[in-house]
Amino acid sequence: MPSDSTPIRCEGQPPFWRDQLNLIVPCSLLALLFTLFGMGPWWLQLLYSNGIGLTMRTTIRWLQRHRPALSMTLNTVLALALAGLLWFGLPMGWTWWQFSAAGKEFTPGFDLSLLGIVGVVSVAMTAFYYLLDQKHQLQQQLMQTALKQSEQEKQLLEQQLKLLQSQIEPHFLFNTLANVQALIRIEPQQASQMLAALTTLLRQSLDQTRTQLVPLADELSFSRAYLQIQQIRLGERLQLDWQQSDDLPLQLPVPPVLLQPLLENALQHGIEPVRSGGQLQVRLFVEQQKLCCVLSNSIPPTAAAQTPDGRKDHGIGLSNTRARLQQRYGDLSGLTLTLAEQQAIVRLEIPL
């Protein structure tokens, strides 16, 4: 965090080389114009034009860095006053002093050409910096608008995540407790396992509502607890295959509740509609500096037929997850759905 004494950089300034061209080219053209009008030798006009321009630009740049609260108009007036003092007032004062010391009468006719140079160059530089200030203000407005839009999108995604979690918890709590009640008498061991998984799920769900990122290990534990409950509920109808490589970065920060909507989508649209159930395979591995999660599940034959392009999302789970990934990682992440013959494949990628 910068201290109060740290100079504030003016955003939107051109690169150094372009800044020099913006100064040298117009000032040199003005010097050539003054020479053609017979106001003095080329080298002298070049010196005065670029000197005035450099003085004004340096003054304005310094004020922008160290006095950012001042307006561009005031900065230009101060720069104009300093340039006039240095390049007109001091030369005129020095000439007057020399004449006075020699006992001669001072006639400023020739030196009045300096006033013309100062005036023309100052007007040109004032117009240039006025246009530059308008450009800077427009850039700042665009940046603020983009930042505000980004914050609004972020808040919307956070609200969607909280809504998703609020929908998950009562739904699972009701169904899981109903299943536990049914299993207590006939399968007490499974009832105990379901309660343990539910405890893990609710505890981590509560923790995840308080943070925007969680370790990958916690996200996987949350997903495994969810699948354990579904495995007990669906029984033999769910054939689960979980494969996890040994080199997973378990401490990698990831958005919470990232995999659960994908798992729920696979169960709702692939396993539960079929009386005999189906297969769900989860593979997690590292590939090309990215964490990859591939979910493959069987689907009813009619599901693939309804989406001939093989790209249609089922429900809002995938679209919300994709939006969260885009907001967090941009184009470095990816989420794709491919529908083949009686199989759906979801591939999720996030950068390490």
Buried (B, 14 or more C-beta within 10 A) or exposed (E): EEEEEEEEEEEBEEEEEEEEEBBBEBBBEBBBEBBEEEBBEEEBBBBBBBBBBBBBBBBBBBBBEEEEEBEBEEBBEBBBBBBBEBBBBEBBEEBEEEBEEEEEEEEEEEBEBBBEBBBBBBEBBBEBBEEBBEEBEEEEEEEEEEEEEEEEEBEEBEEBBEEBBEEBBEEBEEEBEEBBEEBBEEBEEBBEBBBEBBEBBBEBBEEBBEEEBBBBBBBBBBBBBBBBBBBBBBEEBBBBEEEBEEEBEEEBBBBBBBBBBBBBBBBEBBBBBBEEBBBBBBBBBBEEEBBBBBBBBBBBEEBBEEBEEEEEBBEEBBBBBBBBBBBBBEEBBBBEBEBEEBBBBBBBBBBE
